Amino acid sequence: MILLMVKLEYKISFIFIFFLLYLLNSTQCIAQEKAILEMPWIKLEDGLFYCEIDGPSKSIILDSKISIVKIETKKFDFQLLTSSEYDKILRSVDCWAEEFQLNIAVNAGMYSANKLHSNKGYLKSHNHINNGKLNGSYNAMMTLNPKDSANNPFEIHDFTCDNWDNLKNKYFSFCQGMRMIDCSGNAMAWDKRPGQSCSMVVSSTDVDGNIYFAFCASPYTHQAMINFLLSLPIQFKTTVYLEGGPEASLFIQTSDTTISKWGTYVSSTWEHADNDHFWDIPNVIGIRKKK
C-alpha cells in the first residue's frame, strides 16, 4: 500500500513538472510569435514612427528592404504643394521640405510630362487646381485639409465605397491615384503592366485612421507589394500608388534624424541600379508637426 502511494505521488509530481514545462514552453513560443508579428517601430517624434523590414523576397538589386512610416494624423498638418502653383519650378523632396519647413515630403502621385506637370488624376489644393478632371480609372482619392476640423487632416478614400459628390464638399484639397487595396482591406488585381517591377512609394490608411508611407528602392512588382502589405500585422484599408522608378521619393527630417530614400529602377524602361540622388518632382505631399 505504501509503495503504491509513493508511486502515485511520483506520478503526480512528474505530471505536474511536465505541465509546468509545457506552460513555460508555450509562453515562450507565444512571446516569440508575438515578437515576430510586432513591427520594429522607431519613434522619431510624438506620433511619427519609422521602420525598415525585409521585403517579400530577395530583389534583383540593392538591399531588398521596405521602409515604412506611420503617422498619427491628428498630430500633424498636411498640405499639397505643386509646381504649377509655385513658379512652375520642379524641386527635389528635400528642397520642397527646406523651402516649406516640412518634416516629411513624398510624391503626391504620378504626373504628366507637360509644361505644368499636372497630376494624372484630379489634384486641387485649396483654390489652386493642378488637374481639374477626374481620372475614370483611378479609384483612390487622398483628401486633405477638411472643412470640419473633427475629421482627420489626411485620409484615403475608395471611390467604390465613398461618393465623390459627398467628398468634394468636405475637404479643401484632393489628390487622385491608383488603388492597390480597397476600403475593406482586400488586395486589388494589378492589371496595368502586371509583370513590371520597380522602386516605388505607396500610401495606406488603417482601421484606426493612421496614415502610412511604404517605400522600396529594390524593385518589386506592384502585386508583390500589395500582398506584402497585407501580410503585415497592420489592418490596412485603402492604399494608393504614389510613384515608381527614380522619381519615387521619401524624405523625413526631425530635430535629430534625417532619412532620404530615392528610387532607381523600372524594369524594361529604366533598368539602372546606380541612382544616387533625389530627382526633381512637381507635386508633393507635405507634412509638418503641429506646433
Helices and strands as residue ranges (DSSP letters): H 2-37, E 42-45, E 48-54, E 65-71, G 73-75, E 76-82, H 93-100, E 104-107, E 123-125, E 128-131, E 140-146, E 154-158, H 164-167, E 171-181, E 197-206, E 211-221, H 222-231, E 236-244, G 245-247, E 249-253, E 258-262, E 265-266, E 270-271, E 283-289
